[in-house]
Amino acid sequence: MYQEAFRHIKNLNLQTELLEALEWDQDAVDEFNEWFVNCLNASYSPDALLQNVMTVWGEDIVIIVKKIIKSEIDNIKDDKIKEARVYHED
C-alpha cells in the first residue's frame, strides 16, 4: 500500500482541496500528509481511520479523505487493468 498511499500527495486537485480546507496553510497540509501516511501504514480499518481523521482534523478533512480513498481505489483498479493487459500481450 506504500506506493498507493503516496499518490494523493501528487494529486493537485486533492492537495488544493486540502489547502483550502486548512485555510491555505501549506505547513498544515504537509503535517496532514505525513500524519495520513502514518495512519495508512498503521493499517487502521476504514472506519477507525475516518473516526481518527474526524477527531484530529475535523469534518471538512473527512470529506477529502473519502475522496482520497476513492481515488486510491480507482488507481489500484486501473493498475490491475494495466497489469492484466501487459501480462496478456505477447
PyRosetta script that sets phi, psi and omega in degrees:
from pyrosetta import init, pose_from_sequence

init()
pose = pose_from_sequence("MYQEAFRHIKNLNLQTELLEALEWDQDAVDEFNEWFVNCLNASYSPDALLQNVMTVWGEDIVIIVKKIIKSEIDNIKDDKIKEARVYHED")
pose.set_psi(1, -13.9)
pose.set_omega(1, -176.4)
pose.set_phi(2, -54.8)
pose.set_psi(2, -50.2)
pose.set_omega(2, -176.7)
pose.set_phi(3, -61.3)
pose.set_psi(3, -45.7)
pose.set_omega(3, 179.7)
pose.set_phi(4, -65.2)
pose.set_psi(4, -34.5)
pose.set_omega(4, -176.8)
pose.set_phi(5, -62.8)
pose.set_psi(5, -27.0)
pose.set_omega(5, -177.0)
pose.set_phi(6, -90.9)
pose.set_psi(6, -11.4)
pose.set_omega(6, -176.2)
pose.set_phi(7, -63.3)
pose.set_psi(7, -33.5)
pose.set_omega(7, -178.6)
pose.set_phi(8, -63.4)
pose.set_psi(8, -26.2)
pose.set_omega(8, -179.9)
pose.set_phi(9, -67.7)
pose.set_psi(9, -28.4)
pose.set_omega(9, -179.5)
pose.set_phi(10, -90.1)
pose.set_psi(10, -8.2)
pose.set_omega(10, -178.1)
pose.set_phi(11, -82.8)
pose.set_psi(11, 108.3)
pose.set_omega(11, -175.1)
pose.set_phi(12, -61.0)
pose.set_psi(12, -40.1)
pose.set_omega(12, -179.9)
pose.set_phi(13, -62.4)
pose.set_psi(13, -45.8)
pose.set_omega(13, -179.6)
pose.set_phi(14, -67.7)
pose.set_psi(14, -38.3)
pose.set_omega(14, 178.8)
pose.set_phi(15, -66.5)
pose.set_psi(15, -36.9)
pose.set_omega(15, 177.5)
pose.set_phi(16, -66.3)
pose.set_psi(16, -40.7)
pose.set_omega(16, 176.8)
pose.set_phi(17, -62.5)
pose.set_psi(17, -41.0)
pose.set_omega(17, 176.7)
pose.set_phi(18, -62.9)
pose.set_psi(18, -45.2)
pose.set_omega(18, 178.7)
pose.set_phi(19, -57.2)
pose.set_psi(19, -46.8)
pose.set_omega(19, -179.5)
pose.set_phi(20, -62.9)
pose.set_psi(20, -45.7)
pose.set_omega(20, -178.9)
pose.set_phi(21, -65.1)
pose.set_psi(21, -29.2)
pose.set_omega(21, -179.6)
pose.set_phi(22, -100.3)
pose.set_psi(22, 27.6)
pose.set_omega(22, 174.2)
pose.set_phi(23, 56.5)
pose.set_psi(23, 41.2)
pose.set_omega(23, 174.4)
pose.set_phi(24, 60.3)
pose.set_psi(24, 32.2)
pose.set_omega(24, 179.5)
pose.set_phi(25, -100.6)
pose.set_psi(25, 99.7)
pose.set_omega(25, -177.2)
pose.set_phi(26, -61.1)
pose.set_psi(26, -35.4)
pose.set_omega(26, 177.6)
pose.set_phi(27, -61.6)
pose.set_psi(27, -39.4)
pose.set_omega(27, 178.0)
pose.set_phi(28, -66.0)
pose.set_psi(28, -38.9)
pose.set_omega(28, 177.5)
pose.set_phi(29, -64.3)
pose.set_psi(29, -44.8)
pose.set_omega(29, 178.0)
pose.set_phi(30, -60.9)
pose.set_psi(30, -42.1)
pose.set_omega(30, 178.1)
pose.set_phi(31, -63.3)
pose.set_psi(31, -44.0)
pose.set_omega(31, 178.0)
pose.set_phi(32, -61.1)
pose.set_psi(32, -47.6)
pose.set_omega(32, -178.3)
pose.set_phi(33, -56.6)
pose.set_psi(33, -45.4)
pose.set_omega(33, 178.9)
pose.set_phi(34, -64.4)
pose.set_psi(34, -45.3)
pose.set_omega(34, 179.3)
pose.set_phi(35, -60.8)
pose.set_psi(35, -45.0)
pose.set_omega(35, -177.4)
pose.set_phi(36, -63.7)
pose.set_psi(36, -45.5)
pose.set_omega(36, 178.5)
pose.set_phi(37, -62.1)
pose.set_psi(37, -40.6)
pose.set_omega(37, 176.5)
pose.set_phi(38, -61.3)
pose.set_psi(38, -39.6)
pose.set_omega(38, 177.0)
pose.set_phi(39, -64.5)
pose.set_psi(39, -42.4)
pose.set_omega(39, 178.3)
pose.set_phi(40, -63.0)
pose.set_psi(40, -41.3)
pose.set_omega(40, 179.1)
pose.set_phi(41, -67.6)
pose.set_psi(41, -24.7)
pose.set_omega(41, 178.2)
pose.set_phi(42, -80.1)
pose.set_psi(42, -4.9)
pose.set_omega(42, 175.7)
pose.set_phi(43, 60.5)
pose.set_psi(43, 45.1)
pose.set_omega(43, 172.3)
pose.set_phi(44, -63.8)
pose.set_psi(44, 149.0)
pose.set_omega(44, 171.3)
pose.set_phi(45, -68.5)
pose.set_psi(45, 158.0)
pose.set_omega(45, 179.5)
pose.set_phi(46, -55.4)
pose.set_psi(46, -42.6)
pose.set_omega(46, 179.7)
pose.set_phi(47, -65.1)
pose.set_psi(47, -41.9)
pose.set_omega(47, 179.0)
pose.set_phi(48, -66.3)
pose.set_psi(48, -39.0)
pose.set_omega(48, 178.2)
pose.set_phi(49, -61.0)
pose.set_psi(49, -49.2)
pose.set_omega(49, -178.7)
pose.set_phi(50, -64.1)
pose.set_psi(50, -38.1)
pose.set_omega(50, 177.7)
pose.set_phi(51, -65.2)
pose.set_psi(51, -40.9)
pose.set_omega(51, 178.5)
pose.set_phi(52, -63.9)
pose.set_psi(52, -42.3)
pose.set_omega(52, 177.3)
pose.set_phi(53, -61.8)
pose.set_psi(53, -44.0)
pose.set_omega(53, 179.9)
pose.set_phi(54, -59.5)
pose.set_psi(54, -44.1)
pose.set_omega(54, -177.5)
pose.set_phi(55, -67.2)
pose.set_psi(55, -43.7)
pose.set_omega(55, -173.4)
pose.set_phi(56, -86.8)
pose.set_psi(56, -39.9)
pose.set_omega(56, -170.0)
pose.set_phi(57, -114.8)
pose.set_psi(57, -24.2)
pose.set_omega(57, 177.4)
pose.set_phi(58, 102.8)
pose.set_psi(58, 172.7)
pose.set_omega(58, -173.2)
pose.set_phi(59, -63.6)
pose.set_psi(59, -39.0)
pose.set_omega(59, -179.7)
pose.set_phi(60, -59.8)
pose.set_psi(60, -39.4)
pose.set_omega(60, -179.0)
pose.set_phi(61, -74.6)
pose.set_psi(61, -32.2)
pose.set_omega(61, 175.9)
pose.set_phi(62, -58.2)
pose.set_psi(62, -43.3)
pose.set_omega(62, 179.3)
pose.set_phi(63, -59.6)
pose.set_psi(63, -42.5)
pose.set_omega(63, 179.9)
pose.set_phi(64, -69.7)
pose.set_psi(64, -39.2)
pose.set_omega(64, 178.6)
pose.set_phi(65, -61.8)
pose.set_psi(65, -38.1)
pose.set_omega(65, 176.0)
pose.set_phi(66, -61.2)
pose.set_psi(66, -38.5)
pose.set_omega(66, 176.9)
pose.set_phi(67, -67.3)
pose.set_psi(67, -38.9)
pose.set_omega(67, 178.1)
pose.set_phi(68, -62.0)
pose.set_psi(68, -46.3)
pose.set_omega(68, -179.2)
pose.set_phi(69, -62.5)
pose.set_psi(69, -44.6)
pose.set_omega(69, 178.4)
pose.set_phi(70, -61.5)
pose.set_psi(70, -42.6)
pose.set_omega(70, 178.8)
pose.set_phi(71, -60.8)
pose.set_psi(71, -42.5)
pose.set_omega(71, 179.3)
pose.set_phi(72, -65.3)
pose.set_psi(72, -40.5)
pose.set_omega(72, 177.2)
pose.set_phi(73, -61.4)
pose.set_psi(73, -45.2)
pose.set_omega(73, 178.0)
pose.set_phi(74, -61.6)
pose.set_psi(74, -41.6)
pose.set_omega(74, 178.7)
pose.set_phi(75, -63.2)
pose.set_psi(75, -42.1)
pose.set_omega(75, 179.9)
pose.set_phi(76, -64.2)
pose.set_psi(76, -43.3)
pose.set_omega(76, 177.2)
pose.set_phi(77, -60.1)
pose.set_psi(77, -44.8)
pose.set_omega(77, 178.9)
pose.set_phi(78, -61.2)
pose.set_psi(78, -41.4)
pose.set_omega(78, 178.6)
pose.set_phi(79, -61.9)
pose.set_psi(79, -42.3)
pose.set_omega(79, -180.0)
pose.set_phi(80, -63.6)
pose.set_psi(80, -40.5)
pose.set_omega(80, 178.3)
pose.set_phi(81, -63.9)
pose.set_psi(81, -44.4)
pose.set_omega(81, 179.3)
pose.set_phi(82, -63.3)
pose.set_psi(82, -42.4)
pose.set_omega(82, 178.9)
pose.set_phi(83, -61.5)
pose.set_psi(83, -41.6)
pose.set_omega(83, 179.9)
pose.set_phi(84, -63.9)
pose.set_psi(84, -40.5)
pose.set_omega(84, 178.8)
pose.set_phi(85, -65.1)
pose.set_psi(85, -43.9)
pose.set_omega(85, 179.7)
pose.set_phi(86, -64.7)
pose.set_psi(86, -42.4)
pose.set_omega(86, -177.6)
pose.set_phi(87, -63.7)
pose.set_psi(87, -37.4)
pose.set_omega(87, -175.4)
pose.set_phi(88, -91.2)
pose.set_psi(88, -8.1)
pose.set_omega(88, 177.8)
pose.set_phi(89, -82.2)
pose.set_psi(89, 131.1)
pose.set_omega(89, 178.8)
pose.set_phi(90, -120.1)
pose.dump_pdb("model.pdb")
